[in-house]
Structures are given as structure tokens and as C-alpha cells.
Amino acid sequence: MRLTAFIFLVASAISSWSPLAAQDNPMPMSFIHADEWQAYQDAYVGEDGRVVDVFNNNISHSESQGYGMLLAVLAQDRAGFERIWSFTQTELMIRDDGLAAWRWDPTAEPHITDINNATDGDILIAYALALADQRWGVPDYVQRATEIARTVGETLLAEANGLTVILPGAEGFSAAAREDGPVINPSYWVFEAFPVLAELTPDIGWKGIEEDGLALLDRLMADGMPPADWVSLAGDVPVPAGDFPPEFGYNNVRVPLYLIRAGLDHSGQLERLGMIFDESYAPAIIDVTTGERIEPMGEAGYRIIGAARACVLYGTPIPPELQAFSPQSYYGATMHLLTLAHLRQRHNECLAPENAEGQS
């Protein structure tokens, strides 16, 4: 099976698909520039394909591997993709259900220190594999993507207050596992991936999962506060989950980016998420019970998300200093490249001419 309209998904996040061979649907442009991708690899990707979270004790996780695979597709780097996928497949895909163990620690023996999965990492891996098959025509990629999508759809969804929600992991988050369960993380809704997963597993209601994710964001922001990273849905009203700080933080900072990349530019949710950014577009860790801005996220990779929001909603140009990619943290650098890639694909009016185009 081949996913269709890959160029249109990445460019405009449409949700209508039909089979089409990869060679009939080329993506001639790389929307991550070669020097940017090389700098990212030099900073965070080992020769073995391990994507390293350098500010988190140099661990790797399913999220970092999934992001690395997605960025490699956007950079048109097949060799880089295969190297990152090889590490992911060999070192993380060791669970009986075919999902990835979420944490790999270079200092531990064995390196897998927690066999539980992280569902956002699984979604990112499946999404990247499917796009790689569309680009390069490797049937094994789409087969593995389909297996992951089906396992997520059949085992990691739950019902809560009339919504279908994504459990963050197979263990420890359900209503059966904890008194305040189910506990969810809003940033695990990778909205741009759902049309792809729907093509892979059409019997699973991915469109409904997207719609319920948007409805969930509405409920979480109904009190005028940003959504907490970890939320209990045990009661009629969502509240911050126990055992987690009641904070909007580094997890949910990617929610507005996911909305933008999925083509949900003018959603009410994106408008209301303006509360997380200051006048310089910097988001912050925010106490969702008081609104206090605890710690700013001043790295360019986070600020460009706020600037991109302002541009797609209001036409405000991106400040020049945010258009230049320079790796700092793994996570911020990942957010930076995903934002730049999308702006070049869909909103190049937001960028200076020398930064606005892809590369062939």
C-alpha cells in the first residue's frame, strides 16, 4: 500500500487519500536546508542513528527517534532516515506488542530502563515510516507503520466524558491503573499524523480522535488558563493530574505547532493559545492554577512557534533572528526545524526571501 498525496499532506495537511505509487508522487524540494540538517545531525545524531537528548543526561527516547526520522524525510535524506530507523528498530522496538520502549540510557545496562511505551513516540515513528515509504517506496516501512498504528488504535485509546482520548502509555495511565485516571497529555495529539494513520488503518476512527482532541483543548482552556501538560479526566471537569506539577510546560509548548502543521491555522484553539507567549514570542512554564509565568522558554526554537502563530493568524513577519537555525537543545532545535519546514511549505510570506524557499 502507498499513501497518497504526500506532497499535499506535508504542504497542506489535507485529509483525503488514495493509493499512489511513490515514484508517481515525488517531493523534489527539501524544506529543511542542507546546512540546517547537517548542524542538527552534528549536534544530536550519532553515527549509529541514535538521536541524543543532550540536556537530559544524553538519553534517547522513542520521541527523539520519531522526530529524527520525520526530519530526515523532510530533509530528503534517505541514508540518514535509514540510520535513525535502524537504531530505533534494533534498540527500542523490543516490546511484544510492536511498540517502542520509550527510554534508552547509554549509562545503564541494559540500556532500556523503562519498557513502557510513549504513545507520542509511537505515533511519530509510524507517521515518519509512512511518509518515508511514500517518498522512497519501501514496502517494509508502510507495513511497520500500519502495525504500529493498529496497536495504538486498538490498545491505547480510552473513553472519558464522551471523548475518545489517547493514553500516554500502555501502563500507568488508564482509569484502572490510577485513581485519577485516565490521565492524558494534550501534546500526544500529533494532529498532522492522523490523516496518514487513517489511510493505514481506515477502520479506526482517527478523524474522531482529531476532533475530540480539539474538543479536549476547548475544555482544558475553558477557565482561561493554558492546558496542563498532564491532565486527569476522572471527574466531570478536567484537572491537573496528581503526581505531576500543575503546569503548562515543555510538553504542551508543541501543541500550537501541531495545530499549525496540521493546517488548523485558524482554529479557535490556536487563537486562545496566544496566552502562553509574551511580547517577544517566548512561551513559559505557567502555573495553570494561578497563571503565574514561572520560567520563560527563551530559546529560538520555542519562540519561533509563537512567531509562526502570529504570522499565520495575523500576517506578522517572523523576526529575522528566529529565521536562523542554530542548535541549542535537542528539543528546541527539533521544534525550530519543524516550524521552519512548515513555513517554507505553506507560509513562505512569513520569511525573508533568502529563508523562504526549499532546496532541490
Buried (B, 14 or more C-beta within 10 A) or exposed (E): EBBBBBBEBBBEBEBEBEEBEBEEBEBEBBBBBEEBBBBBBEBBBBEEBBBBBBEBEBBBBBBBBBBBBBBBBBBBBBEBBBBBBEBBBEBBBBBEBBBBBBBBBEEEEEBBBBBBBBBBBBBBBBBBBBBBBBBBBBEEBBBBBBBBBBBBBEEBBBEBBEBBBBBBBBEEBBBEBBEBBBBBBBBBBBBBBBBBBBBBBEEBBBEBBBBBBBBBBEBBBEEEBBBBBBBBBBEEEBBBBBEBBBBBBBBBBBBBBBBBBBBBBEBEBBBBBBBBBBEEBBBBBBBBEEEEBEEBBBBBBBBBBBBBBBBBBEEBEBBEEBBEBEBBBBBBBBBBBBBBBBBBBBBBEBBEEEBBEBBE
